[in-house]
Amino acid sequence: MTEFSNQFSRRKFLLTVGASAVGSVLLKGCLGNPPDFADTAQVQQVVAANISPEQAPETTRVKLGYIPIVESAPLIIAKEKGFFAKYGMADVELSKQASWGSARDNVEIGSAGGGIDGGQWQMPMPHLISEGVITKGNAKIPMYVLAQLITHGNGIAIASKWQGQGVDLKMAQGKGIVSQLKSAGTPFKAAHTFPHVNQDFWIRYWLAAGGIDPDRDINLMPVPSAQTVANMKTGTMDAFSTGDPWPYRIVKDKIGYMAALTAEIWKNHPEEYFAMRADWVDKNPKATKALLKGIMEAQQWLDNFDNRQEAAKILAGRNYFNLPVAILLEPFQGRYDMGDGRKIDDQSMAPLYWKDEKGSVSYPYKSHDLWFITESIRWGFLPQDYLTKAKAVIDQVNREDIWREAAKEAGIAAADIPTSTSRGVETFFDGIKFDPENPTAYLKSLQIKRVKA
Ligand code: CA
């Protein structure tokens, strides 16, 4: 053989081996098994052939945490449908987190220490971790918010014993019931899964809008989901602020009913986010954008309602949520049996991942970070003077600039890339407005709060 043909056949051989390595990694990924890391070098070679060299990721490997609720769908779909691999991230490991506390602990140590590099978060966890507010020894672990994963998909479940008594969206009789229980020395008991983040905020907002002070009139505490459901069954828990699939299970098992969907409290509200350790992003800027492109493609795929049956099947699988597909199917179509005779059938109320009636779901608006921080101040979780530094913290943590770059590289239409970091004035179900230009006015407009505004 001549020198030339020798080289040629060797090259052809490598490409053939590489292509089958990609096939086997994708197949293993689909079956939910961890990819074979021995194939990494070959995968890198082949994937690099399909994407421009200036966009090729610095690494194909990352470990992302998730909680088995519908918020994690873009991460799971990006892996299972091959969207991460398409952009060169062939070795994404998704790691189920036992609780939000474990996710926080795992991101503190990073993947090098056996933890995670980032993943799914309630808000403002990335800001609180960056600022050392909820970390061990108040260590500051800088994080970047990179995308929003979802809107909607959460709600307030109430124990069956209160059905038909006016503990509902507008709390027709809720205030009276709650004050009677308080006087009797058996206060109304409510749970969320982690303090000072979304699910705590949703139930607080709903209670306060109904004239109930969540700190003074009831017992509100963090309790693990399974325990809360068991307590609702035995009658020792009255309410639960949680995400799908839990509300649906509570209704189907006749443990309780849904007083409110978060889509009813604040239509198109910000929910959970994709955020990573800043050191990982700074070291791997191209891999970060590759992850974002995979997530964006998964979000678009998820918002095609024709794909929702397949999505429900993937998420419900034993490797992920491990529950019957039927539990996810109806909420995924915007169909909610609220359990008290009320039925909702409206796709605009369903969990949405890419777009909602207000525009982009995926883009992380800084104005939403500001609402989460303002709400933290409302309840005394952060000091009142925190508002003066909120902008600086948000500018450091929220990396919407990286989202924009990734969106452009992915060829997202200009119309789908927001032009402002603010979504503007937000309106809640009780008529209260949040103007991101004037968070103090919002605090002033609220009756029940822990600050003097
Ligand atoms: Ca949630």
Residues whose N, C-alpha, C, O or C-beta is under 5 A from the ligand:
A	BS01	CA	N154 N198 G243
